[in-house]
Amino acid sequence: MDIKRRNIPVDLTKCKYLGKGHSGEVYLMPDKKRIIKIFKSANSCKAEFDILKSVEKSLHFPKAYELGKYYMIREYVGGTSVYDYIKAHGIEKSFVLNIASLIDELKSYGFTKLELRFPHLFVQEDGTLMLIDPRKSYEEDIPYPKSFLRKLNKMGLLDEFFKILQKERPDIDWQKYYTVK
């Protein structure tokens, strides 16, 4: 990606490179409170910005501040990756309930893609969950957290997760969607 042609309003040499994903590269800005995400596609950039704006009252998504053709400036999300959190704490009732509540909230915003991917989910110090990179949230139809459950299965924790979910939230039946692969 040729960043020089993206008209980025930030001197990236003063930013910390955080990584890159499917849609672009991410840098922590000098204030350590915001990131700039530089997209490969102008359409993807606008779509993600619009999704973040549609959920700006939520405590589970970063605030979006500025949109350029190929970049977005949004709130930085720290915390612990969900993978590291589970490795350290295992599957706890409060965590399972937070996952269920997050999915409930995604539904309340009209999301049809109820996907939670480990690399995009962070646990904050107070236990709340923050979700980054909400792509195609209104376009794709995934009625349960497919990748999340698959990853729990690989970690050997899916049965424990389902036991707590069944006891605490019997209204949720993600097992009907899930098949071991």
LUMKE-228634 format. One line per field, with one value per residue (C-alpha): x, y, z; residue in one letter. Coordinates in steps of 0.1 Angstrom, whole numbers, padded with zeros to 4 digits. Layout:
% residues N
x <- [X, ...] .
y <- [Y, ...] .
z <- [Z, ...] .
res <- [A, ...] .
% end
This chain:
% residues 181
x <- [0000, 0014, 0008, 0022, -0007, -0033, -0032, -0026, -0029, -0005, 0033, 0036, 0072, 0059, 0034, 0038, 0031, 0006, 0001, -0019, -0049, -0072, -0082, -0052, -0025, -0029, -0007, -0010, -0009, 0015, -0012, -0016, -0054, -0061, -0051, -0050, -0061, -0050, -0072, -0064, -0099, -0119, -0151, -0139, -0128, -0161, -0181, -0162, -0164, -0202, -0206, -0187, -0208, -0240, -0229, -0213, -0235, -0222, -0195, -0183, -0169, -0142, -0153, -0147, -0134, -0123, -0128, -0106, -0108, -0084, -0080, -0099, -0089, -0106, -0102, -0074, -0085, -0062, -0069, -0061, -0067, -0095, -0071, -0047, -0076, -0090, -0055, -0051, -0086, -0103, -0140, -0158, -0195, -0191, -0171, -0197, -0225, -0205, -0202, -0239, -0247, -0224, -0242, -0275, -0263, -0251, -0286, -0301, -0281, -0294, -0262, -0268, -0232, -0229, -0193, -0167, -0131, -0105, -0081, -0108, -0120, -0103, -0112, -0109, -0097, -0133, -0142, -0161, -0155, -0144, -0148, -0127, -0129, -0166, -0167, -0198, -0219, -0251, -0242, -0233, -0256, -0239, -0264, -0240, -0203, -0189, -0152, -0153, -0169, -0145, -0115, -0129, -0133, -0096, -0087, -0108, -0131, -0163, -0181, -0175, -0186, -0218, -0226, -0224, -0244, -0271, -0275, -0273, -0289, -0311, -0327, -0295, -0289, -0258, -0251, -0277, -0254, -0222, -0207, -0172, -0148] .
y <- [0000, 0034, 0054, 0086, 0087, 0084, 0121, 0111, 0141, 0126, 0122, 0084, 0086, 0100, 0071, 0036, 0009, -0015, -0039, -0046, -0067, -0075, -0039, -0018, -0007, 0007, 0033, 0046, 0083, 0103, 0111, 0073, 0078, 0076, 0054, 0061, 0032, 0035, 0015, -0002, 0006, 0039, 0019, -0002, 0029, 0046, 0015, 0008, 0045, 0044, 0013, 0029, 0060, 0039, 0024, 0055, 0053, 0018, 0012, -0018, 0000, 0027, 0062, 0073, 0108, 0116, 0102, 0107, 0090, 0062, 0068, 0069, 0083, 0065, 0059, 0035, 0003, -0012, -0039, -0076, -0097, -0121, -0150, -0139, -0132, -0167, -0182, -0163, -0166, -0195, -0194, -0175, -0169, -0131, -0135, -0157, -0133, -0104, -0122, -0129, -0093, -0081, -0103, -0089, -0054, -0062, -0075, -0044, -0023, -0044, -0063, -0094, -0105, -0115, -0126, -0121, -0128, -0132, -0107, -0080, -0085, -0069, -0073, -0040, -0038, -0036, -0068, -0050, -0060, -0038, -0048, -0034, -0038, -0043, -0052, -0061, -0060, -0052, -0072, -0107, -0131, -0149, -0155, -0165, -0159, -0186, -0178, -0173, -0207, -0224, -0209, -0219, -0254, -0255, -0243, -0272, -0247, -0248, -0274, -0253, -0221, -0238, -0252, -0217, -0202, -0229, -0224, -0186, -0177, -0206, -0183, -0185, -0217, -0213, -0250, -0256, -0237, -0251, -0282, -0293, -0289] .
z <- [0000, -0010, 0021, 0005, -0019, 0009, 0020, 0056, 0080, 0105, 0105, 0107, 0118, 0151, 0155, 0167, 0142, 0157, 0128, 0097, 0089, 0060, 0053, 0062, 0086, 0121, 0140, 0175, 0174, 0197, 0222, 0228, 0229, 0192, 0163, 0126, 0104, 0068, 0045, 0011, -0001, 0002, 0003, 0033, 0051, 0048, 0056, 0088, 0099, 0092, 0113, 0142, 0140, 0140, 0174, 0189, 0220, 0228, 0254, 0234, 0203, 0199, 0191, 0155, 0152, 0116, 0082, 0052, 0018, 0029, 0066, 0098, 0132, 0161, 0197, 0207, 0224, 0249, 0273, 0271, 0240, 0246, 0240, 0267, 0291, 0287, 0290, 0323, 0338, 0320, 0313, 0340, 0344, 0342, 0310, 0294, 0304, 0289, 0256, 0256, 0264, 0237, 0211, 0225, 0219, 0183, 0176, 0191, 0166, 0137, 0131, 0110, 0114, 0150, 0147, 0174, 0162, 0189, 0173, 0174, 0210, 0240, 0277, 0297, 0333, 0345, 0326, 0298, 0262, 0234, 0198, 0169, 0132, 0127, 0090, 0070, 0102, 0083, 0051, 0061, 0079, 0107, 0135, 0162, 0172, 0148, 0149, 0187, 0193, 0169, 0188, 0222, 0208, 0197, 0232, 0247, 0265, 0244, 0266, 0297, 0279, 0267, 0302, 0317, 0289, 0291, 0329, 0329, 0295, 0284, 0258, 0238, 0218, 0198, 0200, 0173, 0149, 0160, 0146, 0154, 0124] .
res <- [M, D, I, K, R, R, N, I, P, V, D, L, T, K, C, K, Y, L, G, K, G, H, S, G, E, V, Y, L, M, P, D, K, K, R, I, I, K, I, F, K, S, A, N, S, C, K, A, E, F, D, I, L, K, S, V, E, K, S, L, H, F, P, K, A, Y, E, L, G, K, Y, Y, M, I, R, E, Y, V, G, G, T, S, V, Y, D, Y, I, K, A, H, G, I, E, K, S, F, V, L, N, I, A, S, L, I, D, E, L, K, S, Y, G, F, T, K, L, E, L, R, F, P, H, L, F, V, Q, E, D, G, T, L, M, L, I, D, P, R, K, S, Y, E, E, D, I, P, Y, P, K, S, F, L, R, K, L, N, K, M, G, L, L, D, E, F, F, K, I, L, Q, K, E, R, P, D, I, D, W, Q, K, Y, Y, T, V, K] .
% end
